[in-house]
Amino acid sequence: MDSCYLKRKRPPQLQIPNVLGDIRAEADPTSKASATITQNDAVRSSAKGVGVFSVKGRKKLMEDSHKIVSFPRAKKGFFGVYDGHGGSKAAEFVTENLHSNILEILKTRHGSSAAKEEAIKDGYLKTDRQFLEMGICSGVCCVTALIEGDEIIVSNLGDCRAVLSRGGSAEVLTKDHRAGQEDEKKRIEDKGGYVEIYGGAWRVHGVLSVSRSIGDSHLKDWVVAEPETKRMPITSDMQYLVLASDGLWDKVSRNR
């Protein structure tokens, strides 16, 4: 059996506390930067405009993390949730490097919002290349939000998801990347790979249920690191944005 084989286990149903505040254009985050990878205990924290909750499931160690980078004097912030698998190394690396790669590339790209989206994609791909050079076979799914001025750009890989509350209704901003989806399955097969059911789920080469991630070097020919992105203006009817891993979305409906 491949040493990178992952048997995914879902955490039990969670009661999520109400710690998320509004994220609006006029709300400047107060914390310059924060990152957490929790080994055992639940984490709950909040500051002006943002809150975090994290708890370990049945696995021995927490493999998930988050990143918050804010610019108090500007209407700008970066927020990321990272769901690791096959160990915590990929999540740790992404927590430390993805935001800096994206922000560094953004400095060199000027012009349209489309250019910003391309910069974010390039930041994801650069981070993936850097991690692969380390020779570690773990991987990580990601969802990020970049707020700049009156605009937000949301990006994701795998089954981490962004859901926006707008006027009291939930709006899913991201698309999951799972091996069983027809478009992802076709992309993998067109590259000479295959998808099969193992353990009750469609998996790339019978191993990984997600079809996009950072890392997963043993499946890199088929499990790509190019995110899908969505940009939109920030409007007054936006109440809050939830970024979370499948540990939440598999247990809590988007409308709850």
GIZIFEN-V938376 format. One record per pair of residues at least 24 apart in sequence whose C-alpha atoms are under 10 Angstrom apart, sorted by the first residue. I is the first residue (numbers start at 1). GAP is how many residues later the second one is. Records with the same first field share a line. If there is no record, write none. Layout:
# GIZIFEN-V938376
I: GAP ; GAP
This chain:
# GIZIFEN-V938376
1: 206
2: 205 ; 216
3: 83 ; 134 ; 215
4: 81 ; 82 ; 83 ; 132 ; 133 ; 134 ; 135 ; 203 ; 204 ; 212 ; 213 ; 214 ; 215
5: 80 ; 81 ; 132 ; 133 ; 201 ; 202 ; 203 ; 211 ; 213
6: 79 ; 80 ; 81 ; 132 ; 200 ; 201 ; 202 ; 203
7: 78 ; 79 ; 191 ; 192 ; 200 ; 201 ; 202
8: 50 ; 51 ; 77 ; 78 ; 191 ; 199 ; 200 ; 201
9: 48 ; 49 ; 50 ; 238
10: 47 ; 48 ; 49 ; 236 ; 237 ; 238 ; 240 ; 241
11: 44 ; 45 ; 46 ; 47 ; 48 ; 235 ; 236 ; 237 ; 239 ; 240
12: 44 ; 45 ; 46 ; 235 ; 236 ; 238 ; 239
13: 44 ; 234 ; 235 ; 237 ; 238 ; 239
14: 41 ; 43 ; 233 ; 234 ; 237 ; 238
15: 233 ; 236 ; 237
16: 28 ; 37 ; 38 ; 39 ; 232 ; 236
17: 27 ; 34 ; 35 ; 36
18: 33 ; 34 ; 35
19: 25 ; 26 ; 27 ; 28 ; 30 ; 31 ; 32 ; 33 ; 34
20: 25 ; 26 ; 27 ; 28 ; 29 ; 30 ; 31 ; 32 ; 33 ; 220 ; 221 ; 222
21: 25 ; 26 ; 27 ; 28 ; 29 ; 30 ; 218 ; 219 ; 220
22: 26 ; 27 ; 28 ; 29 ; 143 ; 216 ; 217 ; 218 ; 219
23: 25 ; 26 ; 27 ; 124 ; 211 ; 215 ; 216 ; 217 ; 218 ; 219
24: 25 ; 51 ; 123 ; 126 ; 210 ; 211 ; 212 ; 213 ; 214 ; 215 ; 216 ; 217
25: 49 ; 50 ; 51 ; 122 ; 123 ; 124 ; 125 ; 126 ; 127 ; 208 ; 209 ; 210 ; 211 ; 213
26: 48 ; 49 ; 123 ; 124
27: 45 ; 47 ; 48 ; 49
28: 42 ; 43 ; 44 ; 45 ; 46 ; 47 ; 48 ; 49
29: 39 ; 40 ; 41 ; 42 ; 43 ; 44 ; 45 ; 46 ; 47 ; 48
30: 39 ; 40 ; 41 ; 42 ; 43
31: 37 ; 38 ; 39 ; 40 ; 41
32: 36 ; 37 ; 38 ; 39 ; 40 ; 45
33: 34 ; 35 ; 36 ; 37 ; 38 ; 44 ; 45 ; 46
34: 32 ; 33 ; 34 ; 35 ; 36 ; 45 ; 61
35: 30 ; 31 ; 32 ; 33 ; 34 ; 44 ; 45 ; 46 ; 57 ; 60 ; 61
36: 28 ; 29 ; 30 ; 31 ; 32 ; 45 ; 56 ; 59
37: 24 ; 25 ; 26 ; 27 ; 28 ; 29 ; 30 ; 45 ; 51 ; 54 ; 55 ; 58
38: 24 ; 25 ; 26 ; 27 ; 28
39: 24 ; 25 ; 49
49: 191
50: 29 ; 190 ; 191 ; 192
51: 191
52: 29 ; 190 ; 191 ; 192
53: 191
54: 190 ; 191 ; 193 ; 194
55: 192
56: 191
57: 190
59: 28
61: 26 ; 27
62: 25 ; 26
63: 24 ; 25 ; 26 ; 27 ; 28 ; 29 ; 76 ; 77
64: 24 ; 25 ; 26 ; 27 ; 28 ; 31 ; 76 ; 77 ; 78 ; 181
65: 26 ; 27 ; 29 ; 30 ; 75 ; 77 ; 180
66: 25 ; 26 ; 28 ; 29 ; 30 ; 76 ; 77 ; 78 ; 177 ; 178
67: 27 ; 28 ; 29 ; 31 ; 32 ; 77
68: 27 ; 31 ; 76 ; 77
69: 30 ; 31 ; 77
70: 76 ; 77
71: 77
74: 74 ; 75
75: 72 ; 73 ; 74 ; 75 ; 76
76: 70 ; 71 ; 72 ; 73 ; 74 ; 75 ; 76
77: 68 ; 69 ; 70 ; 71 ; 72 ; 75
78: 24 ; 25 ; 66 ; 67 ; 68 ; 69 ; 70 ; 74 ; 75 ; 76
79: 64 ; 65 ; 66 ; 67 ; 68 ; 75 ; 164
80: 62 ; 63 ; 64 ; 65 ; 66 ; 74 ; 75 ; 76 ; 163 ; 164
81: 59 ; 60 ; 61 ; 62 ; 63 ; 64 ; 75 ; 79 ; 80 ; 81 ; 161 ; 162 ; 163 ; 164
82: 57 ; 58 ; 59 ; 60 ; 61 ; 62 ; 74 ; 75 ; 78 ; 132 ; 161 ; 162 ; 163
83: 56 ; 57 ; 58 ; 59 ; 60 ; 74 ; 75 ; 76 ; 77 ; 130 ; 161 ; 162 ; 163 ; 164
84: 54 ; 55 ; 56 ; 57 ; 58 ; 129 ; 130 ; 131 ; 161
85: 52 ; 53 ; 54 ; 55 ; 56 ; 123 ; 128 ; 130 ; 131
86: 50 ; 51 ; 52 ; 53 ; 54 ; 130
87: 49 ; 50 ; 51 ; 52 ; 53
88: 50 ; 51 ; 52
89: 42 ; 47 ; 48 ; 49 ; 50 ; 51 ; 126
90: 38 ; 41 ; 42 ; 46 ; 47 ; 48 ; 49 ; 50 ; 51 ; 123 ; 124 ; 125 ; 126
91: 47 ; 48 ; 49 ; 50 ; 51 ; 123 ; 124
92: 48
93: 34 ; 35 ; 37 ; 38 ; 47 ; 121 ; 122
94: 30 ; 33 ; 34 ; 36 ; 37 ; 45 ; 46 ; 47 ; 48 ; 120 ; 121
95: 47
96: 31
97: 26 ; 27 ; 29 ; 30 ; 31 ; 33 ; 34
98: 25 ; 26 ; 27 ; 28 ; 29 ; 30 ; 44 ; 46
99: 24 ; 25 ; 28 ; 45 ; 47
100: 27
101: 24 ; 25 ; 26
102: 24 ; 25 ; 44
103: 43
113: 38 ; 39 ; 40 ; 118 ; 119
114: 116 ; 117
116: 30 ; 37 ; 115
117: 29 ; 36 ; 37 ; 38 ; 110 ; 111 ; 112 ; 113 ; 114
118: 109 ; 111
120: 24 ; 26 ; 33 ; 34 ; 35 ; 106 ; 107 ; 108 ; 109
121: 34 ; 35 ; 104 ; 105 ; 106 ; 107 ; 108
122: 103 ; 104 ; 105
123: 103 ; 104
124: 31 ; 32 ; 33 ; 89 ; 90 ; 101 ; 102 ; 103
125: 89 ; 99 ; 100 ; 101 ; 102
126: 88 ; 99 ; 100
127: 87 ; 88 ; 98
128: 85 ; 86 ; 87 ; 88 ; 89 ; 92 ; 96 ; 97 ; 98
129: 85 ; 86 ; 88 ; 96
130: 84 ; 85
131: 83 ; 84 ; 85 ; 86
132: 82 ; 83 ; 84 ; 85 ; 86 ; 88
133: 82 ; 84
134: 81 ; 83
135: 80 ; 81 ; 82 ; 83
136: 79 ; 80 ; 81 ; 82
137: 78 ; 79 ; 80 ; 81 ; 82 ; 83
138: 75 ; 76 ; 77 ; 78 ; 79 ; 80
139: 69 ; 73 ; 74 ; 75 ; 76 ; 77 ; 78
140: 70 ; 72 ; 73 ; 74 ; 75 ; 76 ; 85
141: 36 ; 69 ; 70 ; 71 ; 72 ; 73 ; 74 ; 84 ; 104 ; 105
142: 70 ; 71 ; 72 ; 83 ; 85 ; 101 ; 102 ; 103
143: 31 ; 84 ; 85 ; 86 ; 100 ; 101 ; 102
144: 83 ; 85 ; 99 ; 100
145: 84 ; 85 ; 86 ; 96 ; 97 ; 98
146: 85
147: 84 ; 85 ; 86 ; 87
148: 85 ; 86
149: 84 ; 85
150: 82 ; 83 ; 84 ; 85
151: 80 ; 81 ; 82 ; 83 ; 84
152: 78 ; 79 ; 80 ; 81 ; 82
153: 76 ; 77 ; 78 ; 79 ; 80 ; 81
154: 73 ; 74 ; 75 ; 76 ; 77 ; 78 ; 89
155: 71 ; 72 ; 73 ; 74 ; 75 ; 76
156: 56 ; 57 ; 69 ; 70 ; 71 ; 72 ; 73 ; 74 ; 87
157: 53 ; 54 ; 55 ; 56 ; 57 ; 66 ; 67 ; 68 ; 69 ; 70 ; 71 ; 72
158: 51 ; 52 ; 53 ; 54 ; 55 ; 56 ; 65 ; 66 ; 67 ; 69 ; 70 ; 87 ; 88
159: 50 ; 51 ; 52 ; 53 ; 54 ; 85 ; 86 ; 87 ; 88 ; 90 ; 91
160: 83 ; 84 ; 85 ; 86 ; 87 ; 88 ; 89
161: 81 ; 82 ; 83 ; 84 ; 85 ; 87 ; 88 ; 93
162: 79 ; 80 ; 81 ; 82 ; 83 ; 87 ; 92
163: 77 ; 78 ; 79 ; 80 ; 81 ; 86 ; 91 ; 92
164: 74 ; 75 ; 76 ; 77 ; 78 ; 79 ; 90
165: 72 ; 73 ; 74 ; 75 ; 76 ; 77 ; 89 ; 90
166: 69 ; 70 ; 71 ; 72 ; 73 ; 74 ; 75
167: 69 ; 70 ; 71 ; 72 ; 73
168: 69 ; 70 ; 71 ; 72 ; 87
169: 69 ; 70 ; 85 ; 86 ; 87
170: 69 ; 70 ; 71 ; 72 ; 83 ; 84 ; 85 ; 86
171: 70 ; 83 ; 84
172: 69 ; 70 ; 82 ; 83
173: 56 ; 57 ; 58 ; 59 ; 68 ; 70
174: 53 ; 54 ; 55 ; 56 ; 69
175: 52 ; 53 ; 54 ; 55
176: 34 ; 35 ; 36 ; 52 ; 70
177: 32 ; 33 ; 34 ; 35 ; 36 ; 46 ; 50 ; 51
178: 24 ; 25 ; 26 ; 30 ; 31 ; 32 ; 33 ; 34
179: 24 ; 25 ; 26 ; 27 ; 29 ; 30 ; 31 ; 32 ; 33 ; 44
180: 24 ; 29 ; 30 ; 31
181: 29 ; 30
184: 26 ; 27 ; 28 ; 38 ; 39
185: 26 ; 37
187: 24 ; 35 ; 36
188: 33 ; 34 ; 35 ; 36
189: 33
190: 32
191: 30 ; 31
192: 29 ; 30
193: 26 ; 28 ; 29 ; 30
194: 28
